Amino acid sequence: MRFKYKQVIAVRTDLKMSKGKIAVQTAHGSVSAYVKTKKYYPDWADNWFSEGQKKITVKISSEKEIHELAEAARKADIPYAIINDAGLTQLPPGTTTVIGIGPSREELIDKVSESLPLL
């Protein structure tokens, strides 16, 4: 099956989060970005959901990169969500951990994220 829609979640690797922490943060990023997409582009959200919810996780190495991705997504008119940790376990409160981008059409997502390495 060829997917037409996907979502990208970029994870900061400089924080040295445990695997469990990464799983939780990427879940927050995925759901939060989906909710924004559902609000502004309901057709994108519905199509992505019915296709099987393709997601790609990529790695980035700094908070600065999260904000650069956010700006690229904003310019491409793709909804995104930046996740800041509550600070209840491994990280100080407010630590920016991931950014969820989309879901959106695959070609739009790729313009923002295709150069990033897979997690």
Residue pairs with C-beta under 8 A, 6 or more apart in sequence:
1 51
1 52
3 51
3 52
3 54
3 106
4 47
4 51
4 105
4 106
5 44
5 47
5 48
5 51
5 54
5 102
5 103
5 104
5 105
5 106
6 48
6 54
6 55
6 56
6 102
6 103
6 104
6 106
6 109
7 30
7 33
7 34
7 48
7 53
7 54
7 55
7 56
7 100
7 101
7 102
7 103
7 104
7 109
8 55
8 56
8 57
8 58
8 100
8 101
8 102
8 109
8 112
8 113
8 116
9 26
9 29
9 30
9 33
9 55
9 56
9 57
9 58
9 98
9 99
9 100
9 101
10 57
10 58
10 59
10 60
10 65
10 66
10 69
10 98
10 99
10 101
10 113
10 116
11 17
11 22
11 25
11 26
11 57
11 58
11 59
11 60
11 97
11 98
11 119
12 59
12 60
12 61
12 62
12 63
12 65
12 66
12 96
12 97
12 98
13 59
13 60
13 61
13 119
14 61
14 62
15 91
15 95
15 97
17 25
17 90
17 91
17 97
18 90
21 89
21 90
21 91
22 119
25 83
25 85
25 97
25 98
26 57
26 98
26 100
28 81
28 83
28 98
28 100
29 81
29 83
29 97
29 98
29 99
29 100
30 55
30 100
31 100
32 81
32 83
32 100
33 79
33 80
33 81
33 99
33 100
33 101
33 102
33 103
34 45
34 48
34 100
34 103
35 81
36 79
36 80
36 81
37 44
37 45
37 48
37 79
37 102
37 103
37 104
38 45
38 46
39 79
40 79
41 79
41 104
44 102
44 103
44 104
44 105
45 103
47 103
48 54
48 102
48 103
49 103
53 103
54 103
54 106
56 113
56 118
57 118
57 119
58 113
58 116
58 117
58 118
58 119
59 116
59 117
59 118
59 119
60 66
60 69
60 116
63 96
66 82
66 96
66 98
66 99
67 82
69 80
69 99
69 101
69 112
69 113
70 80
70 82
70 99
72 111
72 112
73 79
73 80
73 99
73 101
73 102
73 112
74 80
76 104
76 108
76 111
76 112
78 101
78 102
78 104
78 108
78 109
78 112
79 101
79 102
79 104
80 99
80 100
80 101
80 102
81 99
81 100
82 96
82 98
82 99
83 96
83 97
83 98
83 99
83 100
84 94
84 95
84 96
84 97
85 91
85 92
85 93
85 94
85 95
85 96
85 97
86 93
87 93
87 94
87 95
91 97
101 109
101 112
101 113
102 108
102 109
103 109
